[in-house]
Each structure stands twice: as structure tokens, then as C-alpha cells.
Amino acid sequence: MAVVGASPRSAVGQSPRILVVAKDPAATGRIAGVLRDAAFEVVATGAATPVRDVMLDGRAYDLIVMDTELPGAQGFAVLETLRRWGIQTPVLLVTPDHAVADTIRGLDLGADDVAAKTCGADELKARVGALLRRGAAPPAHQLHVGDLRFDPPSRQVTRGNRAVTLTGREARLLEYLMRNEGRVVTKTMVLDHVWGLGFEGESNLVEVYMSYLRRKIGGDRKPRLLHTIRNIGYMLSAED
């Protein structure tokens, strides 16, 4: 199986290569047109060719922009399959109306960002740019705060001798907090760095995910690592 990863194009100064997969030809054409105008190399399909075949043709992509509605399949199922195969190419999932339930489901299944299919050209380019910059980051060394350990490439997390299972979004949130150990990060900072530039979703999304993360890495264990700084934001620190 050919595993799709980051294309070497970026390293040699060539334009990032983006795969656009959408059911509606008009939406496919609009998204592809915006990205081509921004000087990206775009491969667009209305899913007439199964996504599996597109992914296994041996060509690498720097980013996948995929509709949640595909002929004969759901983008959610395709996304889940890609992540199960170990394909870590960044995915921007586009939804018909940016419903909060679809946003949360997509993020939990491993999407790197979610946008409405009708989002403006400037927003689309900003989201794509943010994901490409994030995907181009160099491999990270293992992170640790107190007895919490996190290996970004494998997404393996342990607290003491206990393994911690996180969703893709929770892992990205934890990585951001660990890289800012001892610093207070605001809700806006978290949204921009973890969900993507200009993200618009449920107002309490950050609080919900912080609660998930606090429960998984904390529980009754001491010291408490994830701190809420009243009216400001959050901080990860081994100092209680």
C-alpha cells in the first residue's frame, strides 16, 4: 500500500499539491479554482474514481480537502479509513452548513480542520495555509511535563505508568499545551493553533475539550497538571 504523506515538493520549492474531493461539481470547481488562484497544484475529483484508488496511486499530497457528502459514501467514513491506514496527510473537512455536531465528529475522527462548504475564498486560503504550515513542521522530540509523557509522531501518551488514549484533536490540544508549559494560553490562542485560523464553532468547544483532556490526563492523580486561569485561559504545569 502506498501511504500518502507530505509531498517532497515543499522541500524543493515546488507548490504544495492538494487533493480536492467533493460530491457537487460546482463546489469542487469553486474550491479547486480558489486554490489554483493561490498557486497551489490541485487534483480535483467528484469521487467518480473511488478515494481509495486515488490515495493508492502512488502520488503524494500535502493536503486533502474532502466533502462530508460523497457518492455512495460519507466523508466521515473515508476519513476514518485513511487514519486507520496510518495516512496522516492533513485533512480539511468541508460540511454543508458547518453544523456543530458535524464539526465535533470530524475533529474526533482525525480531521485537522473543518469548514463550511460555502466559506469565502479568503477564509479557505487562510485555513489551507495554516494546515500546510502546520504539516511542514519538523518532527518533534518527546515532550514531558511532570510525569506526563507525549510522543507527537506516534501520539503515544503516558501519565506515570498508565497509557492515556486520546482522540486526534485531544492529542493536538495536549501538544500545544505542553509546548507552552508554564504559559497561560487564551481561548482564542487555542482555537487558532489547534482548530485553525478563523475557526467558528460552538462557543464552549474549548471548555468541552479541556474537560475531556483534564479527565484523561488527571483524574485523581497529583499533582494537578491542567489549570484554569479564571477569566484568562489555561495553563499546563506540574506546579500546583
Summary of the structure (lengths in Angstrom):
residues: 240
radius of gyration: 18.4
end to end distance: 47.6
largest distance: 55.6
contacts: 714
relative contact order: 0.11
helix: 37%
strand: 22%
